[in-house]
Amino acid sequence: MPPTKSTQTDDLHVSAVAVQSPDYSDVCQWTQIVDHGQWVAFKTPADVHQLVLQLAENKDYRDISLYVRQRIPGVTDEQCEASINLAARLLLMLRFGVVKFEPLPRRYLVWNEGTLKDAVDRHFSRRCVLSCDRVKLPKAFNAWSIETIGGIQIGFTDNLADHLLLVEDDTRVLIFHHVSFLECHRMSRNSLLPPELAKETLDTLALLFPIAKMRAESSWFRRKTSLKPAPSTIPIDERLVLCGSLQTEERQIERFYYWRDRLVIVKQAYDEANPTLSPLRWWRDRRNGPQWCTFWVATLVLLITTVLGVVQCVLTGIQTFRNNDG
């Protein structure tokens, strides 16, 4: 028997929710619906599951709203909207709507008409506006160098819309780390994400977390992935280090569309950052090869000259002392 539309979307739903919701109570706490369920219409994971299935079929917002009102008679407009936003968040890991008392309601998507796919497409269809003519993404540009050399802290987020976003006065960059979720949508024929968005996001992770570099800096990587992105209690996806590496032609900035502008901004902040007065950081900072060589050759010459001067002074002192004794 051929698969129905419902069964085709079920695999995508189960994978998406399982990836970001290993414990449903964590998601409930994050969205502030544990307070006796007063902010949403649905009270159980099973009800939310059914609502997510409705969204996965890419129905119109009015049809989804009607479905909620038929399932829960007497539901308020606020509860209906909050329930739909929660289901959309679970399905696509995008922050839809503002939840009451939610910490850091910085950026969110609005969906109140059309289909869910239409709303997502509108958000990610913005044209690239920043010039990238002189922007290069060398092999040395990765998460480790951004943090240890550029001084920009690497943070993690559960919101796909915040990927590669610089925050906290350009001192922290957010990385969407859910590789399993992205792989699920990349391979699905029924994904509601724009075409190639999941693949391009995976490419940015391969750019920032190349497997060879992460193995060489395993202690740094383990320390970063041991953290959890507040306020979430979901651990960092361990597959983050398994995204591979990009070849030279794949690292060309023109090959990126959805994340090009943010890559340009992060690269500019990285290039303009000056390492602190630490010999270790100066040694690691090889963004400008000729300048790095000149600096360390001059430092070596200065060190040798200083050592020879000290030795000469000591020998002169010893010789003077012997002459005086004689």
Secondary structure in CASP SS format (residue, H / E / C, confidence):
PFRMAT SS
TARGET T0000
AUTHOR 0000-0000-0000
METHOD secondary structure of the structure
MODEL  1
M C 1.00
P C 1.00
P C 1.00
T C 1.00
K H 1.00
S H 1.00
T H 1.00
Q H 1.00
T H 1.00
D H 1.00
D H 1.00
L H 1.00
H H 1.00
V H 1.00
S H 1.00
A H 1.00
V H 1.00
A H 1.00
V H 1.00
Q H 1.00
S C 1.00
P C 1.00
D C 1.00
Y H 1.00
S H 1.00
D H 1.00
V H 1.00
C H 1.00
Q H 1.00
W H 1.00
T C 1.00
Q C 1.00
I C 1.00
V C 1.00
D C 1.00
H C 1.00
G C 1.00
Q C 1.00
W C 1.00
V C 1.00
A C 1.00
F C 1.00
K C 1.00
T C 1.00
P H 1.00
A H 1.00
D H 1.00
V H 1.00
H H 1.00
Q H 1.00
L H 1.00
V H 1.00
L H 1.00
Q H 1.00
L H 1.00
A H 1.00
E C 1.00
N C 1.00
K C 1.00
D E 1.00
Y H 1.00
R H 1.00
D H 1.00
I H 1.00
S H 1.00
L H 1.00
Y H 1.00
V H 1.00
R H 1.00
Q H 1.00
R H 1.00
I C 1.00
P C 1.00
G C 1.00
V C 1.00
T C 1.00
D H 1.00
E H 1.00
Q H 1.00
C H 1.00
E H 1.00
A H 1.00
S H 1.00
I H 1.00
N H 1.00
L H 1.00
A H 1.00
A H 1.00
R H 1.00
L H 1.00
L H 1.00
L H 1.00
M C 1.00
L C 1.00
R C 1.00
F E 1.00
G C 1.00
V C 1.00
V C 1.00
K C 1.00
F C 1.00
E C 1.00
P C 1.00
L C 1.00
P C 1.00
R C 1.00
R C 1.00
Y C 1.00
L E 1.00
V C 1.00
W C 1.00
N C 1.00
E C 1.00
G C 1.00
T E 1.00
L H 1.00
K H 1.00
D H 1.00
A H 1.00
V H 1.00
D H 1.00
R H 1.00
H H 1.00
F H 1.00
S C 1.00
R C 1.00
R C 1.00
C C 1.00
V C 1.00
L C 1.00
S C 1.00
C C 1.00
D C 1.00
R C 1.00
V C 1.00
K C 1.00
L C 1.00
P C 1.00
K C 1.00
A C 1.00
F C 1.00
N C 1.00
A H 1.00
W H 1.00
S H 1.00
I H 1.00
E H 1.00
T H 1.00
I C 1.00
G C 1.00
G C 1.00
I C 1.00
Q E 1.00
I E 1.00
G E 1.00
F E 1.00
T E 1.00
D C 1.00
N C 1.00
L H 1.00
A H 1.00
D H 1.00
H C 1.00
L C 1.00
L E 1.00
L E 1.00
V E 1.00
E C 1.00
D C 1.00
D C 1.00
T C 1.00
R E 1.00
V E 1.00
L E 1.00
I E 1.00
F E 1.00
H C 1.00
H C 1.00
V H 1.00
S H 1.00
F H 1.00
L H 1.00
E H 1.00
C H 1.00
H H 1.00
R H 1.00
M H 1.00
S C 1.00
R C 1.00
N C 1.00
S C 1.00
L C 1.00
L C 1.00
P C 1.00
P C 1.00
E C 1.00
L H 1.00
A H 1.00
K H 1.00
E H 1.00
T H 1.00
L H 1.00
D H 1.00
T H 1.00
L H 1.00
A H 1.00
L H 1.00
L H 1.00
F C 1.00
P C 1.00
I H 1.00
A H 1.00
K H 1.00
M H 1.00
R H 1.00
A H 1.00
E C 1.00
S H 1.00
S H 1.00
W H 1.00
F H 1.00
R H 1.00
R H 1.00
K H 1.00
T H 1.00
S C 1.00
L C 1.00
K C 1.00
P C 1.00
A C 1.00
P C 1.00
S C 1.00
T C 1.00
I C 1.00
P C 1.00
I C 1.00
D C 1.00
E H 1.00
R H 1.00
L H 1.00
V H 1.00
L H 1.00
C C 1.00
G C 1.00
S C 1.00
L C 1.00
Q C 1.00
T H 1.00
E H 1.00
E H 1.00
R H 1.00
Q C 1.00
I H 1.00
E H 1.00
R H 1.00
F C 1.00
Y C 1.00
Y C 1.00
W C 1.00
R H 1.00
D H 1.00
R H 1.00
L H 1.00
V H 1.00
I H 1.00
V H 1.00
K H 1.00
Q H 1.00
A H 1.00
Y H 1.00
D H 1.00
E H 1.00
A C 1.00
N C 1.00
P C 1.00
T C 1.00
L C 1.00
S C 1.00
P H 1.00
L H 1.00
R H 1.00
W H 1.00
W H 1.00
R H 1.00
D C 1.00
R C 1.00
R C 1.00
N C 1.00
G H 1.00
P H 1.00
Q H 1.00
W H 1.00
C H 1.00
T H 1.00
F H 1.00
W H 1.00
V H 1.00
A H 1.00
T H 1.00
L H 1.00
V H 1.00
L H 1.00
L H 1.00
I H 1.00
T H 1.00
T H 1.00
V H 1.00
L H 1.00
G H 1.00
V H 1.00
V H 1.00
Q H 1.00
C H 1.00
V H 1.00
L H 1.00
T H 1.00
G H 1.00
I H 1.00
Q H 1.00
T H 1.00
F H 1.00
R H 1.00
N H 1.00
N H 1.00
D H 1.00
G C 1.00
END
